Amino acid sequence: MFGKKKMVTEADIRMCIKKIRDKTDATFIVNKKGFGYKIDRKR
């Protein structure tokens, strides 16, 4: 997705999460404080 030689930054991850949230339900990926991003499997 990012290529072999590119460093992935926090901004890159946030951008990808935002794009996924735009295409799905906003609660599909939740942010758990202290743990990071998590896919909500209860839906």
N, C-alpha and C positions, 0 to 999 in steps of 0.2 A: 504494500500500500504506500509506503513512504520511500521505498528504495533501500538499497543496502548501505549506502554511505551517508545518508542524512540522519542527523541526530534529531530525535523526536523531543520536542519541548512541551511544556505544560500547555502552552497556547495551542499547539497542534492538536493535542488531545481534547481540549475544550471545544475547539472548532469541529472536530469529528463528532463529539457528543451532541453539539448543537444541531448539526446536520441530521443526525439520526433522530433527535427529538422533533425536528421540523417535519420529518417524513412519517413519524409514528405518533403515538399518544405521548404527551409530555411526561407522563408518569411511567413510561416504559423503562427508562433508565433513571434511577434515583441516586442522589448523592448522600451517602451515609457519612456523617462527620467522624473523622478519625479513621475511616476505612477506605474511602474513595467512592468510585461509581459502582453501582450494582444494578443488574437487570432484575426487575420485579417479576418474579415467576408466579406470583399469586393471581395474576390476571388471567 
